Amino acid sequence: MCSDPVDIETLKRAAGTKGGLLTDEVRRKVWPKLLNINVYKLPHKPGRAVRKNHKDYNQVVLDVSRSMKRFPKGMPAADRGALQEQLIDIILEVLKCNPQLHYYQGYHDVTVSLLLVVGERMAIAMLDKLSNYHLRDFMDPTMDSTKHILNYLMPILEQVDSELHDFMIRAEVGTIFALSWLITWFGHVLSDFKHTLRLYDFFLSSHPLMPIYLAATIVLHREKEVKQAECDMAMVHHLLSRIPQDLPYELLICQAQDLFDQYPPSLLAKQAALQSHKRMVKMAVWGLSATLGAAAFAVAQTAMDWGPEVLLQLF
């Protein structure tokens, strides 16, 4: 860890092995190296001028004010308040330096996890790197790129457990239950900060799509619960959107890595792209049923073979 140049692959393996990086002291040294950050040229602490006339200021303040549960229990209110002020400044500073990026609700959950471990200046540097790489797709003006990442979930499930996949398709549950997992790196949904940090070790040392593989392992881990539930969108969504706090994280991390190795994004890219196509076909069939009644269902069996250009001509 102290060698120069640092063997990044060794650090990645350490972050991915059982227990991860173990302590915050180690994380403060390793996390920046995983993102190739020059620790000798950190950004200066932002002045309050960064808040002036920033279009996202009010929303950031609102989100940060709701982040009390993300701070350690028992932390004095004054200390928490000071950290929340730093949190606002960090977010606005990164957004100011990257005007092409768009703030999203949940971004502050990632930021607070960094701040609590590495401090303000390093958090700015790390958040800047993550915003331009791992989190980049979430920071577009629309959710199209985010939806595309979510589209990898069902193809992964189909490869591993076709019965579970088919059940979820019949329930029409979709993948929105995993949205907050993805965009906050699970920081928003886990109550124990040590589990959040363990996942951050893993994600920082992995491909940017690794969080969707972990999401898949969580769904697969709960397959019995899911299959025993009523095959209904609301029921299945309610079940999956609430993550048990006693999950075997080390096992799930290993399984996520195995899934990634066995079914890399390049193998699933076509299936992921088809998820959006299938949704468009379904909307087209619904549109036909509204105008043609029962006759529409005569084409439903072959609708999946229609190209988007054909469907668009129908309306």
Secondary structure by P-SEA (a helix, b strand, c coil): ccccccaaaaaaaaaacccccccaaaaaaccccccccccccccccccccccccccaaaaaaaaaaaccccccccccaaaaaaaaaaaaaaaaaaaaaccccccccaaaaaaaaaaaccccaaaaaaaaaaaaccccccccccaaaaaaaacaaaaaaaaccaaaaaaaaaacccccccccccccccccccccaaaaaaaaaaaaacccaaaaaaaaaaaaaaaaaaaaccccaaaaaaaaaccccccaaaaaaaaaaaaaaacccccaaaaaaaaaaaaaaaaaaaaaaaaccccccccccccccccaaaaaaac
